[in-house]
Amino acid sequence: MSLISLLIALAAERVMLSKYWHFNFYFARYLKFALGFVSKDEISKNLINITLLALIPALATYAVFSLVDNSLIEFVLSSLILIVCFGCRLSRQSYKNYLNAAMRGDEVAVTHHQMEIQQDQAEDVESYGQTLVWLNYQYYMAIMMVFIIFGAPGVVFYRLMVAIANNVAITDIDASVAEVNAAELNAVQPNADDSLSVNAETDPETDPAQEHELEQDPEQQSGNYLPTAAIEHARCFLFYFDFIPSRFAAFGYMLVGDFSKSSTLWLEGLLNYTMAPRKYLCQVAKTSEDCAVEEGDLIAEPTLLVRLAKRNVLLLLAATAFMTIAGVLS
């Protein structure tokens, strides 16, 4: 059932355009509800409070599954939760716009769309393609591994922590990003193989109801975001939580990429508790793929790494299928 739920969710999350199928729609409302009882400062006071903020919906999900004594209903609920939690439509659309701008030779638009994804996310020496690798991990690979081990409640908990760590705005998710991407919508769409997820279909035009992650701004942050302390607490938690899943994901990159080149780097950082999971995963991914491109080529490196990430997702699906056949997973 776990494998079928994953396959259904991966296929469906690209075509479910309504705002009701996007995680940030529910996250914004849950956060507004929570802030009606507890202040931002109290939530941000320590890591325990942040963890409880994410744990309450996860425990509620667990309670629902415990009360439901029907495998079919559990399967349907798990699939629906996965559809909602998978993916980041704004990042996917921004990446497609980046490719369109690069093919047109519009350097200003390329920089704009690159900053849409990399602002407040990329490491100092992280390339654009490596940032896409990390996004693929957070919004697909990690969620798949958490679902396999902890089920739907674990997915809810992890996705909430990621939303807090990535500083998602507490604004009405009905707000549209169509104005930002309006200049790109009529451009020729890039090859469908360059999408961020394993699904090879091309997205339709941007839906005004898609998830909305605003650029960080001091005035917006005071009213629409959790305080910086809350974000740092969530990132601190994910630093340790992602340690093991990122090693498994990096192992997958080693298998689907250049094993001989990346194996040394994978082993060197395997038990290095001081290296951030993001840095470790991105370095192994780039080493696993031959990213030697011509100077001025803005498309080759990100598309090569995105295709590598897609192969890694397929490898995880294949491993899940094998474990299901072997009886390890139900």
C-alpha positions in Angstrom: 0.0 0.0 0.0 2.9 2.4 0.7 4.3 2.0 -2.8 0.9 2.5 -4.4 0.3 5.6 -2.3 3.6 7.1 -3.3 3.0 6.4 -7.0 -0.5 7.9 -6.9 0.8 11.0 -5.0 3.7 11.6 -7.4 1.4 11.3 -10.3 -1.4 13.5 -8.8 0.5 16.3 -7.2 1.4 17.8 -10.6 -2.2 18.0 -11.8 -4.0 19.0 -8.6 -4.1 22.8 -9.3 -6.7 23.8 -6.7 -5.3 25.6 -3.6 -6.9 22.9 -1.5 -4.3 20.5 -2.7 -1.3 22.7 -1.7 0.3 22.3 1.7 0.9 26.1 2.3 -2.9 26.7 2.1 -3.4 24.6 5.3 -0.1 25.6 6.9 -1.1 29.3 6.8 -4.5 28.6 8.4 -3.1 26.3 11.0 -0.5 28.9 12.0 -3.1 31.7 12.2 -5.2 29.4 14.3 -2.3 28.6 16.6 -1.4 32.3 16.9 -4.9 33.0 18.2 -3.9 31.1 21.4 -0.1 31.6 21.6 2.0 34.6 20.7 4.8 34.5 18.1 7.3 35.2 20.8 6.1 32.3 22.9 6.2 29.9 20.0 9.7 31.0 19.1 10.9 30.8 22.7 12.7 27.5 22.3 13.0 24.4 20.2 10.5 22.5 22.3 7.7 24.9 21.5 8.5 24.8 17.7 8.5 21.0 17.9 5.1 21.0 19.6 3.7 23.3 17.0 4.6 20.7 14.3 3.8 17.7 16.5 0.2 18.6 17.3 -1.1 18.1 13.8 1.0 15.0 13.4 -0.5 13.5 16.6 -4.0 14.4 15.4 -3.2 12.6 12.2 -2.0 9.6 14.2 -5.2 9.6 16.3 -7.3 9.6 13.2 -5.5 6.6 11.7 -5.7 4.8 15.1 -9.5 5.3 15.2 -9.9 4.1 11.6 -9.9 0.4 11.5 -10.1 0.0 7.7 -7.1 -0.5 5.4 -8.8 1.1 2.4 -9.6 4.3 4.3 -6.1 4.5 5.7 -4.7 4.0 2.1 -6.9 6.9 0.8 -6.0 9.2 3.7 -2.3 8.5 3.3 -2.5 9.2 -0.5 -4.3 12.5 0.1 -1.8 13.6 2.7 1.1 12.8 0.4 -0.5 14.7 -2.5 -0.8 17.8 -0.3 2.7 17.5 1.2 4.6 16.7 -2.0 6.3 19.4 -4.1 6.7 23.1 -4.2 4.9 24.5 -7.2 6.4 28.0 -7.0 9.9 26.7 -7.1 9.0 24.4 -10.0 7.5 27.3 -12.0 10.4 29.6 -11.2 12.8 26.9 -12.5 10.9 26.6 -15.7 10.9 30.3 -16.1 14.7 30.3 -15.5 15.2 27.8 -18.4 12.9 29.9 -20.6 14.9 33.1 -19.9 18.2 31.3 -20.3 17.2 30.0 -23.7 16.2 33.5 -24.8 19.4 34.9 -23.5 17.7 37.2 -21.0 20.3 37.6 -18.3 18.2 39.9 -16.2 15.3 37.5 -16.1 17.7 34.6 -15.4 19.1 36.4 -12.4 15.6 37.2 -11.1 14.4 33.6 -11.3 17.6 32.3 -9.9 17.2 34.6 -6.9 13.6 33.5 -6.5 14.8 30.1 -5.5 18.2 30.8 -4.0 17.4 33.8 -1.8 18.0 33.0 1.8 18.5 29.3 0.9 21.7 28.7 -0.9 25.1 28.2 0.7 27.8 30.6 -0.2 29.4 28.2 -2.7 26.3 26.4 -3.7 25.4 26.4 -7.4 21.9 26.8 -8.8 21.8 23.2 -9.7 22.8 22.1 -6.2 20.0 24.3 -4.8 17.5 22.4 -7.0 19.0 19.1 -5.7 18.3 20.2 -2.1 14.7 21.3 -3.0 14.1 17.9 -4.7 15.3 16.2 -1.5 13.2 18.3 0.9 10.0 18.2 -1.1 10.2 14.6 -2.5 13.0 12.3 -1.3 12.8 13.1 2.4 9.0 13.0 2.4 9.1 9.6 0.7 11.6 8.2 3.2 9.7 9.6 6.2 6.5 8.1 4.9 8.1 4.7 4.5 9.4 4.7 8.1 6.9 6.8 10.0 3.8 6.9 7.8 1.5 9.8 7.1 1.8 11.4 10.7 5.6 11.6 10.2 5.1 13.3 6.8 2.9 15.9 8.3 5.4 16.6 11.1 8.4 16.8 8.7 6.5 19.0 6.2 5.5 21.5 8.9 9.1 21.7 10.2 10.3 22.4 6.6 7.7 25.1 6.2 8.8 26.8 9.4 12.5 26.5 8.5 11.9 27.9 5.1 10.1 30.9 6.5 6.8 30.5 4.7 4.6 33.6 5.0 1.5 33.6 7.2 -0.5 35.3 4.5 -3.6 34.2 2.6 -2.4 31.5 0.3 -5.1 32.6 -2.2 -2.7 35.5 -3.1 -1.3 35.0 -6.6 2.2 34.9 -7.9 0.9 35.2 -11.5 2.1 38.8 -11.7 5.7 37.7 -11.0 5.6 35.1 -13.7 3.3 36.9 -16.2 6.1 37.7 -18.6 7.1 34.1 -18.8 3.8 32.3 -19.2 3.6 32.7 -23.0 7.2 31.6 -23.5 8.0 28.2 -25.0 8.0 25.6 -22.2 11.3 23.7 -21.7 11.7 20.0 -22.1 9.5 18.2 -19.7 12.5 16.1 -18.6 13.8 19.2 -16.7 11.0 19.4 -14.2 11.9 19.2 -10.5 10.0 16.0 -9.7 9.9 12.5 -11.2 6.7 13.2 -13.2 7.5 14.0 -16.8 4.5 16.0 -17.6 4.6 19.8 -18.2 2.7 22.1 -15.8 -0.1 24.1 -17.3 -0.2 27.8 -16.8 0.4 29.1 -13.3 -2.8 28.9 -11.3 -3.6 32.0 -9.1 -4.3 29.6 -6.3 -0.8 28.1 -6.2 1.2 28.3 -3.1 2.7 31.7 -2.3 6.1 32.1 -0.7 7.0 35.8 -0.5 10.4 37.3 -0.6 11.7 38.2 2.8 11.3 41.8 3.8 11.7 43.3 7.2 8.2 44.9 7.2 6.6 41.7 5.9 8.6 39.6 8.4 7.1 41.4 11.4 3.6 40.8 10.3 3.6 37.8 8.0 6.4 35.6 9.2 7.4 33.8 12.4 10.3 35.5 14.2 13.9 34.6 13.1 14.3 32.6 16.4 11.6 30.2 15.3 13.2 29.7 11.9 16.6 29.0 13.5 15.1 26.5 15.9 13.4 24.6 13.1 16.6 24.6 11.0 18.5 23.4 14.0 16.1 20.5 14.4 16.2 19.6 10.7 20.1 19.7 10.8 20.0 16.6 13.0 16.8 15.1 11.6 18.1 15.1 8.0 21.4 13.6 9.0 20.5 10.0 8.2 18.0 10.5 5.3 20.5 12.8 3.5 23.1 10.0 3.8 20.7 7.6 2.2 19.8 10.1 -0.5 23.5 10.7 -1.2 24.1 7.0 -1.4 21.4 6.9 -4.1 23.1 9.7 -6.1 26.3 7.6 -5.9 24.5 4.6 -7.4 22.7 6.4 -10.2 25.7 8.7 -11.0 29.4 8.2 -11.2 30.1 5.7 -8.4 33.9 5.9 -8.6 34.1 9.7 -8.3 31.5 10.2 -5.6 32.2 7.1 -3.3 35.2 8.7 -1.7 33.3 11.9 -0.9 30.3 9.9 0.4 32.5 7.9 2.8 34.4 11.0 4.0 31.2 12.7 5.1 29.2 9.7 6.1 29.9 10.1 9.8 30.9 13.7 9.8 28.3 15.2 12.3 29.6 18.7 11.8 28.8 18.9 8.1 25.4 20.1 7.2 23.1 17.6 5.5 22.5 20.1 2.7 26.2 20.7 2.0 26.9 17.0 2.1 24.1 16.0 -0.2 24.7 18.7 -2.7 28.5 18.0 -2.9 27.9 14.3 -3.4 25.2 15.0 -6.1 27.4 17.3 -8.1 30.4 14.9 -7.9 28.1 12.1 -9.1 27.3 13.9 -12.3 29.8 15.3 -14.8 28.9 19.0 -14.7 31.8 20.2 -16.8 30.0 22.7 -19.1 31.0 25.4 -21.4 31.5 28.9 -19.9 28.3 30.9 -20.2 26.0 27.8 -20.4 23.4 28.5 -17.8 21.2 25.5 -18.6 23.5 22.5 -18.6 24.4 22.3 -14.9 20.9 22.6 -13.4 19.3 20.3 -16.0 21.9 17.6 -15.5 21.5 17.7 -11.7 17.7 17.7 -11.9 17.7 14.7 -14.2 20.1 13.0 -11.7 17.6 13.8 -8.9 14.8 12.3 -10.9 16.8 9.1 -11.4 17.4 9.0 -7.6 13.6 9.3 -6.9 13.1 6.4 -9.3 15.7 4.4 -7.5 13.9 5.0 -4.2 10.7 3.9 -5.7 12.4 0.7 -7.0 13.8 0.0 -3.5 10.4 0.5 -2.0 8.9 -1.9 -4.5 11.6 -4.5 -3.6 10.9 -4.1 0.1 7.2 -4.4 -0.5 7.7 -7.7 -2.4 10.1 -8.9 0.3 7.4 -8.3 2.9 9.4 -5.6 4.7 6.7 -3.0 3.9 3.0 -3.4 3.8 
